[in-house]
Amino acid sequence: MKDKKSLIIYFSRADENYSVGYIDKGNTEIVAEYVRDLTNADIFKVEPLVPYAKDYQTCIKEAKERIGNAPIKETINDISNYEVIYIMSPIYWGTYAPELETAIKDLNFTGKTIRVITTHEGSGLGNVVNDLKRSCKGAIILDDALAIVGSQAKESKNRIESWI
């Protein structure tokens, strides 16, 4: 996979996280940067049009309200130059962040290989792989998805390198 033209599409949030307290950089962003460094992939950070609250409890309530309607600051319209797409997100309500759904819903994934990474504090992969299979028509979604405990994101580079 390292030799293929790749793109990372990810959502990440700093501020208060479930078990790590307040952080300056989101766990998924740390992981996305490791993948970028190991693969030379291009990278696209999905950002909400309206930022989430800084405290965790309010954030998860906002995330639930945004399911199916999560506007983002910027979209990516064309992934035709890429062979491999890494999709990464923390687990929100059992799946990927609502903003990630907004970012990928209109993309043409035909013939693309998708590799999935989630960050979590106990949810593992959640329903992310199955939800991506429904959303990314025509893609080859590899079954080797990787779930990284968010509080261990900073120490995950070797694990990610082995996975790649």
N, C-alpha and C positions, 0 to 999 in steps of 0.2 A: 504493500500500500504506500510505502514511502516514496516510490517513484512516480506515482500518479498525481496529476493535477488535482489538488484538493482545496476544499473550502470548509471552514468551520462556521457554523451558524449557532450562536449560543445566547442564552439569557442568563444573567447573573445579577445578584443584588447584594450590596454591602449593608451597612447599618446593623441592626440587631438581628442575629441569627439564632436559630433554635437552641443550640447547646454551646455555642462558642462566644456568646455575648456580642458586643459591638465590634464590627470589623471594618477596615478601610477598603478592602477589596473582597468581592464575593467569592465564595468557594469555587463556583463553576468557572469564574473568570480565571482563577489560578490554574485550574485544570486545562481550560482552553489555551492558555498561554503555553503550558507544557506541550500540548499536542502541536501547537503552531511551531514551537522551537524544534520538535522532533521530526516534523514532516515538511516544514516550509510551506504549510498551507496558508492561503489567504484567510482572513478572519473578519467576521461580521458580528458585531454585538447588537442584539435586539434590545432597544430601550423603550420603556413605556412613554407615551405622550405625557401622561401625568405620573410623576414619580410616586412610588409607594411610600407610605408612612415609615418613619425610621424605626418605630417599635414593632416587634414581631407580631404581637397579637392583632394589632390594627392591620398590619400588612396582610396577614392570612385572610382576614375578613374581606379586605379590598380585593384580594386575588379571587376569592369565591364569587364576588359580585362581577368581576371582569370576565368570567368564563363566557365565551361566545361573543364578547364585545370588548376587546382590549386594544385600543388604538396605540400605534407605535410612532416614534419620531421619524424614522426613516425605513424605507422598504428596500429589499433587494429584488430586482425584477428578472434577472437573467442568470441562470446557473449553467448555461449550455457549455461553457468552457471547462467545466469541472467533471472529473470522473468519480471522485469520492467526496461525499458530503458528510462531515461530522456534525451531528446534531446533539447539543448539550443543554441541559437544564437542571435546576433543582426540581425536586418533586413538590408540586403544589396540588393539593386535593387529589392525590393519586395519579397524577400525570404531569406532563410538562407545563411550564408557565403559560398562562393564557396569551401573553404577548408573543410567545414563540409560535403558537398556533396561527396568530394573525400574520406573522412573518412568512410562514411556509405555505399557507393555504392556496395561493394562486401560482405557485412555482411548478414548472414542468420537471418532474423527477424521472421521466421515462429513461430507462437504461442507466440510471445513476446508482452507485453503491452507497448505501447509508450505513454509517457506524454511529452507535449511540453511546453516550455517557451521561449518567445522572449523578447528581450529588444529593445526599440525603442524610438523615439522622435516624434511620430505622425503616424507611419505606422501600429501600432497594431500588429496583427499576420501576416500581409501581406498574401502571398500565402503559407506560411510554412506548414500548416496542409495538404493542398491538394498536395503540392509537396512531402511531406513525404509519403502520401498514395501511390503515384506513385513509390517512391523510395524503400520503405520498404515493399516489397511483403510479404504477410502472417502475417503481424503484426496487432494487434488490437490497433488502434490509438484513444485514448480517445478524445471526443469532448470538454473536459473541459480545453482546452489549455489556458495558462495564458500569457498575454502580460503586461510587466512591463515597465513603462516609465524609460528610462535609468537614467535620472537625479534623480530619486526616488529610485534607486536600493538599496542604503544604508539603506533606511527606509522601505524596503519591507519584512522583515523577518516575521512579523505577518501575512501579507497577504499570504505569501508562506506557512506558517504553517497551515493556514485555508484551503488552497487549497489542501495540501497533505492529 
